[in-house]
Amino acid sequence: MREISYNIQQIAEILNIESFELKHPALINSLLIDSRIVISPETSLFFAIPALRDGHEFIAEAYARGIRNFVISKPEYQQNFPDANFLLVPDVQAALQEIGAAHRKKFEMEVIAITGSNGKTIVKEWLYQLLSADFNIVRSPKSFNSQLGVPLSVWQINQENNLGIFEAGISKQGEMQNLAGIIQPTIGILTNIGEAHAEGFTSSAEKLKEKLKLFKGVKLFIYSPEYMHGIAPAELPGEKQFSWSTQTNADLSILFVEPINGKSYVKALYKNEEIECLLPFGDKASVENGIICWAALLAMGYTPEQADLRLERLTAVNMRLELKNGINQCSIIDDSYSADISSLSIALDFLNQQNQHPVKTLILSDLLQTGKADIELYTEIAALLKQKQVNRLIGIGSHISSFAALFELQNTFFESTEEFIQQFPALSFSNETILVKGARRFEFERISKLLTQKVHGTVMEIDLNALASNLKFYKSKLAPGVKVMAMVKAFSYGSGSFEIANLLQYHQVDYLAVAYADEGIALRKAGITLPVMVMSPEPFAFEAILKYKLEPELYNMEILKAFIAFLPETQQAYPVHIKIDTGMHRLGFEEPDLAELLPLLNQTKKIKVVSAFSHLAASEDEKHDEFTGYQLQTYLHLSTALRKSLGYDFIRHISNTSAITRHPEAQLDMVRIGIGLYGYDSGLKDQTGLRTVAVLKTTITQIKNVGPKDTIGYGRWGVLPDGGTTATVKIGYADGYRRSFSNGVGKMLVNGKSAPVIGTIAMDMCMLDVTGLDAKTGDEVIIFNNELTIADLAEQIGTIPYEILTNISQRVKRIYFYE
Ligand SMILES: *Cc1c(COP(=O)(O)O)cnc(C)c1O
């Protein structure tokens, strides 16, 4: 039952390290690449991987968290930690891979490896659902499929497992060989080959050949000839092959796919007989993934009847944590992905990032099939809850209940979800953040439903991973040491308040900036401790500014004098920011003001200038590059004068989003990132590095058939000359969908197809022309996403993406996702 441990000497042996100094004996259970996500520090081995920041820089932090075992490539880093074991290798990533490969080698079992351009994760998760009844399966967590993700996935194998399912993803030539050596698959599945992501390759054929290297030596290879262009039959990997196709003869030849009420009925020819299955999905990508799973089941020897029965019960894969508003001022984190200890740890980490409520609560079911003995499992979970400072535990299930004594926090246990639901009113949840995490069998969606405020109609989904990824993108463009101020004014450009700020704080930005004191106060009340600059500090708000430790931007003599006068004599130097106008002509001191400004700043002891900054008027536009250069020079000149006069240093900053990549010389000490965080940068030629953060969607309330003489909506502006079908959708100008989108100017996506607005936009609703689109009541409608972008919408009504985003009114519910 035990998971496999290695002592540190065995690890050193795997890595061919001839001599290292054993500082203390250690048993290794976990491999870590992120110093923040630690479950059991004593048995963890930290790899100092070079990424955006060199992993060696996190050694001290990891050490502080109790980690004593490290794999490093820079010897100088071991000096300050005399009681820790350091394994010195030439290449830390390669070392992680060697350990993964060595671990895998210990197990003789079937291992399915999956690669392809799309669908890897879904096919992996579905095969897990389909095969769980017959096997004890170990699989890649989420989409762990990279050069780092694969060794970490394989590391989870233990003696209990008799099937592994791992995915592999590559971005350039030469990477697959590594992954193949770690996974050592016996069965291979190629999902498909798309045109996307061809960047790291010279051609699609080259990309395909590289991917096929994963399957060298497998017993069975499952593929479609449709994706095998340029590969001769003799070049196909595997002792045996199993093919599927919708176009040509194959082992599984798909005859037709018929949509029925959101499901798909599929008929195929297999061993000269017609067979069928019902896939509980309607969209094209899911149908293809379903067919791949069908092929896999048949290839592995299941009968068509068994396959059909299992496929019918597939469920959608949701790997995202959802953060929603709950009842009684609670925030609910809903995590329906697999209930195991590593994903619990990730979810707890996200819970820990939430500072908006005083109490953090976990509702947790028994964890099943973890490969650990119960006592070990629940001891580990108890330690984890303590470490992550969870305040309240509600355990559901007979296993967790029987270990109640292990948990030192406030706790309540129930035998079943049913019992919890009966007791629900007595549990009085209020003003807490509640993480809901249960194994599928416990049907925790029933609990989430009780806890969550009903969200209907129009919602804006915010992808927190995309936001973090955009932050990372800009950080990678910064010169070393440049700080980041994240602009979260106007409800974070419409995306949210503490939800966004919590994430930014977790990802260690240096500063936040808001427009008004109110916004800053809201952040403080939600537990944000980062320094916050307030750009329009009105005198009536000075008291609150001090109370909540906000830092005002002072932009003219009047406000500066008022603030100094407001500060009590006894006040020690209060941090302020001086705004310099270099050509925007909005707010700020100009050169002639210095004569008065400098002496005043020197006289007073009540304030300290922590930064002086200016704002660029057109950093995104090549046409104005000369002017931008002039602004920068002016800023440098004036800030130098200020610095000389003050006699101390302050943070200098002038760049907004577009300047970061277009004018790297203007990064100075800090940059202020706004719209780029939310996934848009008009100064960026190649937008592929940025991810869409916000998706606005609604649903169809009613479908109507209209004749050629009918008119649609207020003012009778809408007409369909040949008659047709309209869909009424739940978004109007009061939600921020501007009236200027009326009469065909705006378009939305209905089941993936473009549908123009017909007639005028009303306050809470509008109508779309869905003639010929097979739309029905309840269908989802996209107002903007990564296909139909905020930039497209801005263009339609002649505005900028900033306005599209910030217009979305507060009555539109926000849901936050985190993977
Ligand atoms: C809003 C704002 C920014 C951010 O601008 P983006 O173009 O969104 O990056 C930077 N500085 C100041 C002073 C701002 O008001």
The ligand as a Gaussian input file, in Angstrom:
#p B3LYP/6-31G(d) Opt

LIG

0 1
 C       -4.718000      53.423000     -16.706000
 C       -3.336000      53.877000     -16.542000
 C       -2.256000      53.076000     -16.935000
 C       -2.424000      51.756000     -17.653000
 O       -2.553000      51.959000     -19.034000
 P       -2.704000      50.719000     -20.020000
 O       -2.633000      51.289000     -21.369000
 O       -4.015000      50.118000     -19.728000
 O       -1.589000      49.818000     -19.719000
 C       -0.984000      53.485000     -16.644000
 N       -0.772000      54.666000     -16.022000
 C       -1.771000      55.493000     -15.659000
 C       -1.449000      56.763000     -14.983000
 C       -3.087000      55.131000     -15.910000
 O       -4.075000      55.939000     -15.560000

